[in-house]
Amino acid sequence: MAPAKKPASRRSGGARKRPAAKEPAAIKRLNKSLDAAQDALTALRKDLGRDVGTGGRDLYKNLQRFVRDARRDSGKLSKALERDIEQLQKRLARSSKTKTPTRGGARRKAAGRSTAKRTTSRSAARSRRK
């Protein structure tokens, strides 16, 4: 007799990784450039080895830390943008459902400045000139 199959385990919604297809193209290009920079730094480290002084090593470490932090922050930016877009879509969906159609004839024109004061001030200015 064959052993009973276990049901497939389901991952929780929080542990799910976001698909990379939703990333904006600019973020993808940035990540690709940061990956290339990390690879170049690794190659540089292998080429230089111990021949560099302490000042050079410190600069290298600072640059490596900067690229690593930029990579991490670009991921955070991508997630934040995705959340903002989702919220905007939800707001748009809600507002389109709650909007009531406006009637064109019911609109009022905004009250403008009265012309009576303007004409009296003009006539007074004309009488002063004469």
MODELLER restraints for C-alpha pairs under 7 A, 6 or more apart:
rsr = mdl.restraints
at = mdl.atoms
rsr.add(forms.Gaussian(group=physical.xy_distance, feature=features.Distance(at['CA:23:A'], at['CA:78:A']), mean=6.34, stdev=0.5))
rsr.add(forms.Gaussian(group=physical.xy_distance, feature=features.Distance(at['CA:27:A'], at['CA:74:A']), mean=6.98, stdev=0.5))
rsr.add(forms.Gaussian(group=physical.xy_distance, feature=features.Distance(at['CA:27:A'], at['CA:78:A']), mean=6.85, stdev=0.5))
rsr.add(forms.Gaussian(group=physical.xy_distance, feature=features.Distance(at['CA:31:A'], at['CA:71:A']), mean=6.54, stdev=0.5))
rsr.add(forms.Gaussian(group=physical.xy_distance, feature=features.Distance(at['CA:34:A'], at['CA:67:A']), mean=6.51, stdev=0.5))
rsr.add(forms.Gaussian(group=physical.xy_distance, feature=features.Distance(at['CA:34:A'], at['CA:71:A']), mean=6.34, stdev=0.5))
rsr.add(forms.Gaussian(group=physical.xy_distance, feature=features.Distance(at['CA:38:A'], at['CA:67:A']), mean=6.82, stdev=0.5))
